[in-house]
Amino acid sequence: MSSTVRATVVQASSIFYDTRATLAKAEKLLKEAAALGSQLVVFPEAFIGGYPRGYNFADLSPRGKESFRKYHASAINVPGPEVDRLATMAAKYKVYLVTGVVERDGHIILHCSFL
């Protein structure tokens, strides 16, 4: 058994407000990393769901509420179909996957990572 682990740290942004497109992008990047021989692939914080840099969700104006509604809609349930899809991708490409997600828990948004 080898003591060396080949890892890829992904430097990419999500497709904000579009979880389906972000998952497709994640699969493309996983495929590329696996082709390089990576065994561990690490995605950025909040890759699934998007990092809300510059957004003010305390803004109670109609525009602020709409921004939060769209952000909440792009968050995922853990467990849920998006997590299942990520697990399927990891198995398909035979890699361990760590990714940051924006998790939806009722009306609450949580930023977390999972393996």
All heavy atoms as an XYZ file, in Angstrom:
885
protein
N       0.842     -1.182      0.000
C       0.000      0.000      0.000
C       0.887      1.247      0.000
O       1.791      1.383      0.802
C      -0.921     -0.015      1.218
C      -1.770      1.205      1.349
S      -2.829      1.039      2.802
C      -4.130      2.087      2.322
N       0.598      2.151     -0.891
C       1.378      3.380     -1.015
C       1.036      4.349      0.111
O      -0.109      4.457      0.529
C       1.074      4.033     -2.362
O       1.715      5.277     -2.433
N       2.049      5.062      0.593
C       1.809      6.067      1.630
C       1.604      7.450      1.020
O       1.424      8.419      1.738
C       2.964      6.087      2.619
O       4.159      6.432      1.937
N       1.637      7.533     -0.306
C       1.449      8.801     -0.995
C       0.013      8.919     -1.492
O      -0.524      7.974     -2.069
C       2.414      8.911     -2.192
O       3.748      8.799     -1.714
C       2.239     10.227     -2.926
N      -0.575     10.073     -1.266
C      -1.921     10.354     -1.759
C      -1.823     11.531     -2.718
O      -1.279     12.575     -2.376
C      -2.900     10.707     -0.600
C      -4.245     11.130     -1.145
C      -3.029      9.531      0.354
N      -2.326     11.336     -3.915
C      -2.343     12.427     -4.899
C      -3.645     13.196     -4.699
O      -4.732     12.630     -4.788
C      -2.257     11.898     -6.315
C      -2.267     13.034     -7.344
C      -2.057     12.502     -8.728
N      -0.683     12.083     -8.868
C       0.186     12.667     -9.690
N      -0.188     13.650    -10.449
N       1.422     12.239     -9.762
N      -3.511     14.498     -4.431
C      -4.678     15.346     -4.164
C      -4.747     16.481     -5.168
O      -3.716     16.972     -5.638
C      -4.615     15.917     -2.752
N      -5.958     16.875     -5.468
C      -6.203     18.051     -6.289
C      -7.021     19.026     -5.463
O      -8.057     18.652     -4.892
C      -6.994     17.691     -7.570
O      -6.187     16.836     -8.373
C      -7.379     18.925     -8.353
N      -6.553     20.248     -5.375
C      -7.300     21.323     -4.734
C      -7.875     22.172     -5.852
O      -7.136     22.789     -6.618
C      -6.409     22.160     -3.786
C      -7.205     23.301     -3.178
C      -5.805     21.268     -2.714
N      -9.173     22.188     -5.966
C      -9.849     22.891     -7.054
C      -9.975     24.367     -6.708
O     -10.460     24.716     -5.627
C     -11.251     22.281     -7.307
C     -12.004     23.079     -8.358
C     -11.133     20.818     -7.691
N      -9.532     25.205     -7.607
C      -9.710     26.656     -7.486
C     -10.691     27.063     -8.576
O     -10.309     27.317     -9.712
C      -8.383     27.392     -7.667
C      -7.456     27.244     -6.505
C      -7.914     28.071     -5.305
O      -9.074     28.367     -5.104
N      -6.972     28.449     -4.491
N     -11.966     27.051     -8.237
C     -13.016     27.375     -9.202
C     -14.191     27.973     -8.456
O     -14.371     27.731     -7.259
C     -13.454     26.123     -9.957
N     -14.966     28.727     -9.172
C     -16.166     29.307     -8.558
C     -17.387     28.509     -8.970
O     -17.386     27.818     -9.996
C     -16.332     30.766     -8.996
O     -16.477     30.825    -10.402
N     -18.401     28.597     -8.160
C     -19.675     27.967     -8.505
C     -20.388     28.849     -9.531
O     -19.948     29.953     -9.841
C     -20.530     27.784     -7.258
O     -20.787     29.030     -6.656
N     -21.481     28.337    -10.031
C     -22.334     29.126    -10.914
C     -23.483     29.605    -10.022
O     -24.385     28.854     -9.680
C     -22.810     28.296    -12.117
C     -21.573     27.827    -12.890
C     -23.749     29.118    -12.995
C     -21.831     26.775    -13.925
N     -23.355     30.852     -9.594
C     -24.223     31.393     -8.550
C     -25.697     31.280     -8.936
O     -26.072     31.559    -10.065
C     -23.846     32.848     -8.272
C     -24.134     33.272     -6.861
C     -23.491     32.673     -5.799
C     -25.055     34.268     -6.604
C     -23.739     33.061     -4.491
C     -25.318     34.660     -5.306
C     -24.661     34.056     -4.246
N     -26.498     30.865     -7.978
C     -27.948     30.666     -8.123
C     -28.301     29.512     -9.065
O     -29.444     29.382     -9.473
C     -28.663     31.924     -8.618
C     -28.667     33.116     -7.686
C     -28.632     34.391     -8.199
C     -28.731     32.971     -6.314
C     -28.660     35.510     -7.373
C     -28.749     34.072     -5.467
C     -28.716     35.339     -6.004
O     -28.740     36.439     -5.179
N     -27.356     28.663     -9.438
C     -27.654     27.564    -10.360
C     -26.952     26.289     -9.882
O     -25.866     25.947    -10.346
C     -27.232     27.928    -11.783
C     -27.818     26.986    -12.822
O     -28.203     25.840    -12.471
O     -27.873     27.390    -14.001
N     -27.595     25.595     -8.966
C     -27.013     24.396     -8.373
C     -26.812     23.300     -9.412
O     -25.784     22.625     -9.417
C     -27.896     23.897     -7.214
O     -27.994     24.953     -6.252
C     -27.304     22.677     -6.533
N     -27.772     23.122    -10.301
C     -27.653     22.077    -11.323
C     -26.411     22.312    -12.196
O     -25.641     21.391    -12.446
C     -28.910     22.040    -12.191
C     -28.857     20.950    -13.252
C     -30.145     20.817    -14.011
N     -31.142     20.278    -13.100
C     -32.424     20.591    -13.142
N     -32.884     21.407    -14.043
N     -33.270     20.067    -12.280
N     -26.208     23.541    -12.637
C     -25.035     23.853    -13.468
C     -23.742     23.711    -12.664
O     -22.720     23.270    -13.200
C     -25.158     25.258    -14.054
N     -23.776     24.055    -11.384
C     -22.598     23.909    -10.535
C     -22.235     22.436    -10.359
O     -21.058     22.071    -10.382
C     -22.811     24.586     -9.171
O     -23.062     25.982     -9.385
C     -21.608     24.428     -8.263
N     -23.234     21.584    -10.206
C     -22.968     20.147    -10.101
C     -22.360     19.607    -11.399
O     -21.448     18.776    -11.365
C     -24.243     19.384     -9.748
C     -24.716     19.561     -8.301
C     -26.137     19.043     -8.137
C     -23.775     18.852     -7.339
N     -22.841     20.082    -12.532
C     -22.258     19.665    -13.816
C     -20.806     20.125    -13.913
O     -19.933     19.377    -14.386
C     -23.089     20.215    -14.972
N     -20.533     21.333    -13.448
C     -19.155     21.848    -13.445
C     -18.284     21.011    -12.513
O     -17.141     20.684    -12.855
C     -19.155     23.311    -13.011
C     -17.802     23.966    -13.042
C     -17.896     25.445    -12.700
C     -16.560     26.140    -12.789
N     -16.681     27.592    -12.538
N     -18.829     20.638    -11.355
C     -18.085     19.809    -10.408
C     -17.722     18.474    -11.044
O     -16.594     17.991    -10.889
C     -18.900     19.592     -9.134
N     -18.656     17.890    -11.789
C     -18.352     16.598    -12.419
C     -17.238     16.744    -13.454
O     -16.341     15.907    -13.545
C     -19.585     15.977    -13.052
C     -19.261     14.626    -13.663
C     -20.433     13.711    -13.870
O     -21.580     14.177    -13.824
O     -20.185     12.509    -14.098
N     -17.282     17.795    -14.231
C     -16.236     18.038    -15.230
C     -14.870     18.157    -14.540
O     -13.881     17.565    -14.980
C     -16.556     19.306    -16.004
C     -15.511     19.718    -17.016
C     -15.910     21.045    -17.681
C     -14.835     21.602    -18.562
N     -13.712     22.178    -17.851
N     -14.825     18.900    -13.454
C     -13.566     19.093    -12.723
C     -13.105     17.806    -12.041
O     -11.904     17.517    -11.994
C     -13.715     20.235    -11.719
C     -13.940     21.612    -12.368
C     -14.404     22.627    -11.332
C     -12.689     22.088    -13.072
N     -14.045     17.021    -11.525
C     -13.700     15.723    -10.934
C     -13.106     14.786    -11.985
O     -12.118     14.100    -11.732
C     -14.939     15.061    -10.323
C     -15.298     15.420     -8.903
C     -16.632     14.805     -8.523
C     -14.217     14.967     -7.945
N     -13.711     14.773    -13.151
C     -13.221     13.926    -14.238
C     -11.787     14.312    -14.601
O     -10.927     13.445    -14.786
C     -14.132     14.064    -15.452
C     -13.746     13.201    -16.615
C     -14.732     13.372    -17.766
C     -14.337     12.503    -18.953
N     -15.280     12.644    -20.068
N     -11.516     15.620    -14.693
C     -10.165     16.094    -15.010
C      -9.169     15.687    -13.926
O      -8.057     15.246    -14.224
C     -10.162     17.614    -15.178
C     -10.895     18.103    -16.414
C     -11.021     19.617    -16.477
O     -10.414     20.324    -15.641
O     -11.744     20.091    -17.363
N      -9.583     15.840    -12.666
C      -8.685     15.484    -11.557
C      -8.399     13.987    -11.544
O      -7.258     13.558    -11.339
C      -9.296     15.921    -10.225
N      -9.424     13.185    -11.784
C      -9.239     11.735    -11.805
C      -8.307     11.324    -12.944
O      -7.474     10.418    -12.786
C     -10.590     11.033    -11.925
N      -8.421     12.001    -14.078
C      -7.549     11.697    -15.221
C      -6.083     11.980    -14.906
O      -5.190     11.380    -15.502
C      -7.998     12.496    -16.443
N      -5.850     12.886    -13.955
C      -4.485     13.197    -13.523
C      -3.984     12.232    -12.443
O      -2.864     12.371    -11.945
C      -4.407     14.632    -12.996
C      -4.668     15.730    -14.020
C      -4.778     17.091    -13.342
C      -3.569     15.740    -15.071
N      -4.839     11.301    -12.038
C      -4.462     10.330    -11.023
C      -4.783     10.746     -9.605
O      -4.304     10.136     -8.649
N      -5.593     11.770     -9.439
C      -5.937     12.227     -8.089
C      -6.798     11.200     -7.370
O      -7.667     10.570     -7.964
C      -6.680     13.555     -8.148
O      -5.817     14.559     -8.626
N      -6.520     11.071     -6.082
C      -7.301     10.189     -5.227
C      -8.213     10.995     -4.299
O      -9.205     10.492     -3.816
C      -6.360      9.325     -4.384
C      -5.454      8.458     -5.230
C      -4.242      8.014     -4.441
O      -3.353      8.812     -4.159
N      -4.233      6.735     -4.084
N      -7.841     12.222     -4.046
C      -8.577     13.133     -3.175
C      -8.775     14.438     -3.924
O      -7.811     15.016     -4.432
C      -7.794     13.388     -1.876
C      -8.318     14.471     -0.941
C      -9.671     14.068     -0.350
C      -7.304     14.747      0.164
N     -10.030     14.901     -4.011
C     -10.336     16.146     -4.697
C     -11.065     17.051     -3.707
O     -12.082     16.651     -3.125
C     -11.200     15.912     -5.952
C     -11.455     17.222     -6.690
C     -10.526     14.901     -6.885
N     -10.522     18.252     -3.511
C     -11.059     19.194     -2.529
C     -11.568     20.439     -3.256
O     -10.802     21.113     -3.951
C      -9.986     19.587     -1.490
C     -10.573     20.535     -0.447
C      -9.406     18.345     -0.826
N     -12.856     20.732     -3.066
C     -13.475     21.919     -3.657
C     -13.539     23.039     -2.622
O     -13.466     22.792     -1.415
C     -14.890     21.584     -4.143
C     -14.911     20.878     -5.470
C     -14.764     19.504     -5.537
C     -15.079     21.587     -6.649
C     -14.774     18.843     -6.745
C     -15.088     20.941     -7.870
C     -14.939     19.570     -7.922
N     -13.731     24.272     -3.071
C     -13.753     25.424     -2.161
C     -14.965     25.463     -1.230
O     -15.971     24.787     -1.449
C     -13.798     26.636     -3.106
C     -13.461     26.130     -4.451
C     -13.804     24.679     -4.475
N     -14.826     26.326     -0.258
C     -15.928     26.645      0.652
C     -17.133     27.100     -0.167
O     -16.997     27.881     -1.106
C     -15.490     27.774      1.595
C     -16.575     28.265      2.514
C     -16.128     29.437      3.379
O     -15.051     30.013      3.133
O     -16.863     29.788      4.298
N     -18.298     26.586      0.196
C     -19.572     26.994     -0.412
C     -19.591     26.819     -1.932
O     -20.273     27.553     -2.634
C     -19.921     28.428     -0.021
N     -18.850     25.820     -2.450
C     -18.843     25.613     -3.897
C     -20.249     25.286     -4.398
O     -20.705     25.835     -5.397
C     -17.864     24.493     -4.286
C     -17.750     24.313     -5.769
C     -17.038     25.228     -6.531
C     -18.366     23.257     -6.406
C     -16.943     25.094     -7.908
C     -18.273     23.103     -7.780
C     -17.562     24.025     -8.534
N     -20.935     24.385     -3.699
C     -22.322     24.084     -4.058
C     -23.197     25.073     -3.287
O     -23.242     25.064     -2.066
C     -22.717     22.638     -3.685
C     -21.731     21.622     -4.283
C     -24.156     22.342     -4.098
C     -21.694     21.574     -5.788
N     -23.858     25.930     -4.005
C     -24.694     26.964     -3.395
C     -24.125     28.353     -3.576
O     -24.848     29.325     -3.637
N     -22.823     28.450     -3.640
C     -22.194     29.733     -3.920
C     -21.807     30.521     -2.685
O     -22.496     30.506     -1.677
N     -20.680     31.180     -2.780
C     -20.207     32.042     -1.691
C     -20.796     33.439     -1.897
O     -20.580     34.049     -2.942
C     -18.668     32.095     -1.681
C     -18.142     32.726     -0.429
C     -17.986     31.969      0.722
C     -17.837     34.075     -0.387
C     -17.519     32.542      1.887
C     -17.369     34.659      0.777
C     -17.214     33.888      1.905
O     -16.762     34.461      3.056
N     -21.534     33.950     -0.937
C     -22.295     35.194     -1.142
C     -21.495     36.480     -0.917
O     -21.991     37.440     -0.317
C     -23.415     35.066     -0.125
C     -22.785     34.340      1.017
C     -21.840     33.349      0.370
N     -20.281     36.512     -1.411
C     -19.444     37.701     -1.224
C     -20.140     38.934     -1.803
O     -20.569     38.948     -2.950
C     -18.092     37.505     -1.896
C     -17.163     38.667     -1.656
C     -15.760     38.319     -2.102
N     -14.880     39.400     -1.741
C     -14.269     40.182     -2.616
N     -14.442     39.986     -3.900
N     -13.487     41.138     -2.202
N     -20.263     39.957     -0.992
C     -20.866     41.205     -1.439
C     -22.372     41.279     -1.272
O     -22.971     42.318     -1.517
N     -22.987     40.180     -0.847
C     -24.435     40.194     -0.652
C     -24.757     40.559      0.789
O     -24.055     40.157      1.709
C     -25.042     38.831     -0.988
C     -25.139     38.600     -2.465
C     -24.032     38.183     -3.199
C     -26.324     38.815     -3.150
C     -24.106     37.980     -4.558
C     -26.409     38.618     -4.511
C     -25.297     38.205     -5.206
O     -25.367     38.008     -6.566
N     -25.828     41.300      0.985
C     -26.278     41.695      2.312
C     -27.678     41.119      2.518
O     -28.664     41.721      2.118
C     -26.296     43.221      2.439
C     -26.816     43.678      3.783
O     -27.064     42.868      4.670
N     -27.002     44.973      3.936
N     -27.720     39.949      3.121
C     -29.016     39.301      3.319
C     -29.800     39.892      4.481
O     -30.927     39.490      4.733
C     -28.838     37.796      3.470
C     -28.314     37.147      2.227
C     -27.235     36.282      2.282
C     -28.885     37.398      0.996
C     -26.746     35.675      1.142
C     -28.410     36.802     -0.157
C     -27.342     35.939     -0.082
N     -29.228     40.862      5.176
C     -29.983     41.591      6.197
C     -30.802     42.713      5.562
O     -31.625     43.331      6.219
C     -29.037     42.161      7.244
N     -30.571     42.955      4.284
C     -31.309     43.970      3.533
C     -32.753     43.493      3.363
O     -33.013     42.504      2.691
C     -30.642     44.172      2.168
C     -31.376     45.151      1.274
O     -32.393     45.732      1.706
O     -30.935     45.327      0.123
N     -33.694     44.174      3.989
C     -35.097     43.760      3.960
C     -35.890     44.412      2.844
O     -37.113     44.305      2.804
C     -35.749     44.029      5.322
C     -35.113     43.250      6.485
C     -35.804     43.598      7.801
C     -35.145     41.757      6.237
N     -35.209     45.072      1.926
C     -35.896     45.636      0.770
C     -36.370     44.489     -0.130
O     -35.907     43.352      0.003
C     -34.943     46.540     -0.021
O     -33.968     45.750     -0.686
N     -37.283     44.752     -1.049
C     -37.707     43.693     -1.976
C     -36.525     43.058     -2.721
O     -36.481     41.846     -2.901
C     -38.652     44.417     -2.937
C     -39.221     45.537     -2.120
C     -38.078     45.976     -1.232
N     -35.563     43.867     -3.114
C     -34.386     43.336     -3.817
C     -33.569     42.409     -2.907
O     -33.123     41.341     -3.322
C     -33.529     44.495     -4.301
C     -32.315     44.058     -5.061
C     -31.568     45.256     -5.621
N     -30.247     44.842     -6.023
C     -29.201     45.610     -6.050
N     -29.298     46.874     -5.727
N     -28.032     45.161     -6.433
N     -33.369     42.828     -1.655
C     -32.632     42.010     -0.694
C     -33.345     40.704     -0.398
O     -32.724     39.648     -0.320
N     -34.669     40.771     -0.244
C     -35.448     39.556      0.021
C     -35.385     38.603     -1.165
O     -35.293     37.385     -0.999
C     -36.895     39.918      0.337
C     -37.068     40.560      1.695
C     -38.524     40.922      1.932
C     -38.693     41.605      3.269
N     -40.093     41.973      3.522
N     -35.431     39.133     -2.368
C     -35.353     38.294     -3.566
C     -33.976     37.643     -3.679
O     -33.867     36.467     -4.041
C     -35.674     39.105     -4.826
C     -35.573     38.320     -6.114
C     -36.528     37.149     -6.240
O     -37.455     37.001     -5.410
O     -36.356     36.346     -7.168
N     -32.929     38.379     -3.354
C     -31.580     37.807     -3.376
C     -31.480     36.644     -2.398
O     -30.935     35.583     -2.728
C     -30.529     38.863     -3.022
O     -30.405     39.793     -4.051
N     -32.012     36.826     -1.182
C     -31.962     35.741     -0.209
C     -32.821     34.567     -0.654
O     -32.426     33.412     -0.493
C     -32.400     36.196      1.187
C     -32.293     35.079      2.197
C     -31.057     34.727      2.716
C     -33.408     34.365      2.584
C     -30.939     33.676      3.616
C     -33.299     33.313      3.486
C     -32.061     32.975      4.006
N     -33.974     34.824     -1.244
C     -34.843     33.743     -1.716
C     -34.101     32.887     -2.748
O     -34.110     31.656     -2.681
C     -36.135     34.298     -2.323
C     -37.132     33.187     -2.713
C     -38.158     33.651     -3.718
N     -37.599     34.024     -5.000
C     -37.125     33.168     -5.928
N     -37.112     31.880     -5.698
N     -36.643     33.618     -7.071
N     -33.426     33.533     -3.684
C     -32.691     32.808     -4.710
C     -31.499     32.047     -4.110
O     -31.207     30.917     -4.518
C     -32.226     33.779     -5.802
C     -33.381     34.276     -6.655
C     -33.070     35.466     -7.520
C     -31.989     35.310     -8.513
N     -31.816     36.492     -9.384
N     -30.823     32.658     -3.127
C     -29.705     31.996     -2.469
C     -30.192     30.766     -1.706
O     -29.605     29.688     -1.787
C     -28.996     32.980     -1.541
C     -27.712     32.458     -0.950
C     -26.647     32.102     -1.767
C     -27.554     32.340      0.420
C     -25.460     31.631     -1.233
C     -26.373     31.881      0.962
C     -25.330     31.527      0.136
O     -24.159     31.055      0.667
N     -31.296     30.923     -0.981
C     -31.889     29.817     -0.241
C     -32.293     28.700     -1.195
O     -32.082     27.512     -0.910
C     -33.095     30.326      0.568
C     -33.693     29.302      1.465
N     -34.704     28.467      1.046
C     -33.429     28.978      2.753
C     -35.039     27.671      2.042
N     -34.280     27.954      3.091
N     -32.861     29.050     -2.335
C     -33.291     28.049     -3.314
C     -32.113     27.284     -3.907
O     -32.259     26.116     -4.307
C     -34.099     28.713     -4.429
N     -30.939     27.897     -3.968
C     -29.776     27.216     -4.537
C     -29.002     26.409     -3.491
O     -28.086     25.667     -3.837
C     -28.847     28.206     -5.235
O     -28.299     29.118     -4.326
N     -29.385     26.531     -2.224
C     -28.785     25.701     -1.169
C     -29.319     24.272     -1.319
O     -30.288     24.030     -2.029
C     -29.135     26.266      0.204
N     -28.675     23.338     -0.652
C     -29.082     21.937     -0.783
C     -29.484     21.361      0.566
O     -29.096     21.867      1.617
C     -27.973     21.083     -1.415
C     -26.745     20.968     -0.502
C     -27.602     21.624     -2.787
C     -25.709     19.954     -0.967
N     -30.253     20.291      0.495
C     -30.605     19.536      1.695
C     -29.562     18.446      1.896
O     -29.139     17.791      0.938
C     -31.989     18.902      1.560
C     -33.079     19.930      1.520
O     -33.074     20.885      2.287
N     -34.022     19.766      0.622
N     -29.144     18.262      3.144
C     -28.182     17.217      3.499
C     -28.828     16.341      4.552
O     -29.112     16.825      5.638
C     -26.860     17.830      4.033
C     -25.898     16.732      4.448
C     -26.232     18.754      2.999
N     -29.119     15.078      4.258
C     -28.931     14.394      2.985
C     -29.948     14.868      1.951
O     -30.959     15.480      2.300
C     -29.138     12.922      3.341
C     -30.074     12.950      4.505
C     -29.737     14.212      5.279
N     -29.674     14.570      0.693
C     -30.583     14.955     -0.375
C     -30.054     14.522     -1.726
O     -28.970     13.928     -1.830
N     -30.790     14.826     -2.793
C     -30.409     14.350     -4.125
C     -29.074     14.899     -4.621
O     -28.348     14.194     -5.333
C     -31.566     14.805     -5.019
C     -32.297     15.858     -4.257
C     -32.053     15.559     -2.803
N     -28.731     16.120     -4.240
C     -27.446     16.674     -4.663
C     -26.284     15.939     -3.987
O     -25.249     15.686     -4.615
C     -27.369     18.175     -4.382
C     -28.367     18.998     -5.175
C     -29.735     19.113     -4.501
O     -29.925     18.558     -3.404
O     -30.612     19.755     -5.088
N     -26.450     15.596     -2.730
C     -25.425     14.829     -2.010
C     -25.287     13.448     -2.649
O     -24.175     12.958     -2.862
C     -25.768     14.718     -0.509
C     -24.779     13.812      0.209
C     -25.799     16.095      0.135
N     -26.423     12.847     -2.989
C     -26.387     11.547     -3.661
C     -25.645     11.651     -4.993
O     -24.863     10.766     -5.347
C     -27.799     11.014     -3.895
C     -28.527     10.666     -2.608
O     -27.870     10.515     -1.555
O     -29.764     10.549     -2.660
N     -25.901     12.713     -5.732
C     -25.222     12.899     -7.018
C     -23.714     13.055     -6.827
O     -22.920     12.489     -7.569
C     -25.800     14.099     -7.759
C     -25.162     14.267     -9.117
C     -25.901     15.190    -10.018
N     -25.127     15.382    -11.241
C     -25.237     16.406    -12.040
N     -26.131     17.343    -11.788
N     -24.494     16.517    -13.111
N     -23.305     13.840     -5.817
C     -21.878     13.998     -5.539
C     -21.236     12.663     -5.161
O     -20.129     12.353     -5.611
C     -21.664     15.035     -4.439
C     -21.947     16.483     -4.839
C     -22.057     17.364     -3.602
C     -20.880     17.009     -5.787
N     -21.937     11.860     -4.365
C     -21.419     10.541     -3.978
C     -21.283      9.630     -5.195
O     -20.289      8.899     -5.330
C     -22.337      9.906     -2.933
N     -22.251      9.707     -6.095
C     -22.199      8.913     -7.321
C     -21.005      9.332     -8.179
O     -20.294      8.490     -8.735
C     -23.516      9.048     -8.114
O     -24.581      8.544     -7.298
C     -23.474      8.300     -9.424
N     -20.773     10.651     -8.271
C     -19.629     11.149     -9.034
C     -18.315     10.648     -8.436
O     -17.417     10.214     -9.163
C     -19.612     12.682     -9.042
C     -20.618     13.334     -9.915
S     -20.329     15.127     -9.844
C     -21.959     15.709     -9.493
N     -18.193     10.738     -7.121
C     -16.961     10.313     -6.459
C     -16.702      8.826     -6.719
O     -15.576      8.427     -7.015
C     -17.031     10.602     -4.965
N     -17.759      8.030     -6.650
C     -17.614      6.595     -6.909
C     -17.254      6.344     -8.376
O     -16.384      5.517     -8.680
C     -18.903      5.867     -6.546
N     -17.902      7.059     -9.277
C     -17.644      6.894    -10.718
C     -16.179      7.156    -11.061
O     -15.572      6.419    -11.839
C     -18.539      7.851    -11.496
C     -18.345      7.825    -12.999
C     -19.300      8.816    -13.670
C     -19.115      8.864    -15.170
N     -20.054      9.823    -15.796
N     -15.610      8.206    -10.474
C     -14.224      8.581    -10.779
C     -13.219      8.013     -9.778
O     -12.032      8.312     -9.853
C     -14.109     10.102    -10.902
C     -14.948     10.611    -12.060
C     -16.113     11.328    -11.825
C     -14.601     10.315    -13.373
C     -16.909     11.762    -12.889
C     -15.390     10.743    -14.428
C     -16.534     11.461    -14.180
O     -17.330     11.873    -15.228
N     -13.723      7.232     -8.818
C     -12.880      6.547     -7.827
C     -11.983      7.517     -7.058
O     -10.770      7.324     -6.936
C     -12.054      5.455     -8.496
C     -12.909      4.352     -9.120
C     -12.060      3.321     -9.808
C     -12.843      2.155    -10.326
N     -13.808      2.414    -11.360
N     -12.615      8.586     -6.534
C     -11.898      9.583     -5.743
C     -12.648      9.826     -4.437
O     -13.846      9.574     -4.335
C     -11.746     10.935     -6.491
C     -10.939     10.761     -7.768
C     -13.093     11.570     -6.785
N     -11.910     10.323     -3.461
C     -12.534     10.867     -2.265
C     -12.794     12.339     -2.569
O     -11.954     13.018     -3.160
C     -11.627     10.725     -1.041
C     -11.495      9.303     -0.585
C     -10.425      8.511     -1.000
C     -12.451      8.738      0.253
C     -10.305      7.195     -0.597
C     -12.341      7.409      0.665
C     -11.272      6.648      0.227
O     -11.160      5.350      0.634
N     -13.932     12.816     -2.146
C     -14.367     14.165     -2.488
C     -14.678     14.945     -1.216
O     -15.391     14.458     -0.343
C     -15.621     14.084     -3.368
C     -16.402     15.366     -3.629
C     -15.552     16.355     -4.416
C     -17.680     15.035     -4.389
N     -14.115     16.135     -1.120
C     -14.464     17.072     -0.052
C     -14.981     18.320     -0.744
O     -14.303     18.875     -1.612
C     -13.242     17.443      0.829
C     -13.647     18.453      1.900
C     -12.638     16.201      1.459
N     -16.160     18.740     -0.381
C     -16.704     19.940     -1.009
C     -17.459     20.782     -0.002
O     -18.111     20.266      0.895
C     -17.603     19.595     -2.220
O     -17.967     20.785     -2.888
C     -18.850     18.854     -1.818
N     -17.336     22.080     -0.179
C     -18.086     23.015      0.636
C     -19.473     23.187      0.046
O     -19.629     23.296     -1.178
N     -20.459     23.163      0.897
C     -21.845     23.320      0.446
C     -22.560     24.347      1.305
O     -22.188     24.595      2.453
C     -22.634     21.988      0.478
C     -21.964     20.930     -0.380
C     -22.844     21.486      1.889
N     -23.592     24.923      0.719
C     -24.527     25.750      1.465
C     -25.730     24.852      1.716
O     -26.411     24.429      0.778
C     -24.917     27.018      0.683
C     -25.909     27.842      1.480
C     -23.677     27.832      0.355
N     -25.931     24.526      2.988
C     -26.990     23.601      3.373
C     -28.231     24.373      3.790
O     -28.156     25.351      4.523
C     -26.511     22.718      4.526
C     -27.537     21.734      5.006
C     -27.060     20.897      6.188
O     -25.888     21.014      6.578
O     -27.885     20.130      6.718
N     -29.368     23.883      3.347
C     -30.656     24.469      3.707
C     -31.275     23.597      4.802
O     -31.397     22.389      4.650
C     -31.550     24.489      2.454
C     -32.913     25.022      2.651
C     -33.720     25.085      1.354
N     -33.609     23.851      0.573
C     -33.206     23.808     -0.688
N     -32.857     24.886     -1.341
N     -33.141     22.652     -1.326
N     -31.649     24.219      5.908
C     -32.319     23.524      7.002
C     -33.535     24.359      7.365
O     -33.439     25.278      8.191
C     -31.374     23.360      8.190
C     -31.991     22.540      9.313
O     -33.060     21.930      9.107
O     -31.396     22.513     10.408
N     -34.658     24.078      6.721
C     -35.829     24.924      6.892
C     -35.550     26.281      6.277
O     -35.190     26.386      5.115
N     -35.676     27.323      7.088
C     -35.405     28.676      6.606
C     -33.982     29.128      6.912
O     -33.608     30.251      6.630
C     -36.404     29.662      7.233
C     -37.782     29.486      6.703
N     -38.644     28.537      7.196
C     -38.436     30.091      5.701
C     -39.779     28.590      6.535
N     -39.679     29.523      5.618
N     -33.196     28.215      7.491
C     -31.834     28.545      7.911
C     -30.850     28.085      6.847
O     -31.021     27.044      6.217
C     -31.515     27.866      9.258
C     -32.468     28.386     10.350
C     -30.068     28.081      9.660
C     -32.387     27.602     11.636
N     -29.789     28.857      6.660
C     -28.703     28.523      5.741
C     -27.458     28.227      6.570
O     -27.090     28.993      7.456
C     -28.416     29.719      4.800
C     -29.599     30.005      3.895
C     -27.156     29.483      4.000
C     -29.857     28.965      2.845
N     -26.811     27.099      6.283
C     -25.586     26.700      6.962
C     -24.488     26.491      5.928
O     -24.741     25.950      4.858
C     -25.801     25.363      7.706
C     -26.998     25.304      8.650
C     -27.310     23.859      9.006
C     -26.708     26.109      9.897
N     -23.268     26.901      6.237
C     -22.129     26.618      5.371
C     -21.364     25.471      6.011
O     -21.008     25.531      7.181
C     -21.217     27.837      5.234
C     -21.882     28.973      4.549
N     -21.559     30.275      4.769
C     -22.862     29.018      3.621
C     -22.305     31.075      4.035
N     -23.098     30.331      3.322
N     -21.162     24.405      5.236
C     -20.470     23.254      5.784
C     -19.675     22.562      4.682
O     -19.785     22.896      3.509
C     -21.455     22.276      6.431
S     -22.657     21.572      5.295
N     -18.867     21.606      5.074
C     -18.128     20.766      4.136
C     -18.418     19.333      4.487
O     -18.708     18.999      5.634
C     -16.615     21.003      4.255
O     -16.290     22.301      3.856
N     -18.356     18.467      3.490
C     -18.527     17.050      3.785
C     -17.621     16.226      2.907
O     -17.161     16.661      1.865
C     -19.991     16.609      3.680
C     -20.587     16.703      2.307
C     -20.453     15.669      1.400
C     -21.314     17.820      1.929
C     -21.009     15.752      0.154
C     -21.865     17.906      0.669
C     -21.713     16.872     -0.225
N     -17.359     15.010      3.382
C     -16.488     14.054      2.683
C     -17.342     12.912      2.220
O     -18.151     12.401      2.939
C     -15.388     13.562      3.624
C     -14.489     12.447      3.146
C     -13.674     12.860      1.940
C     -13.592     11.992      4.277
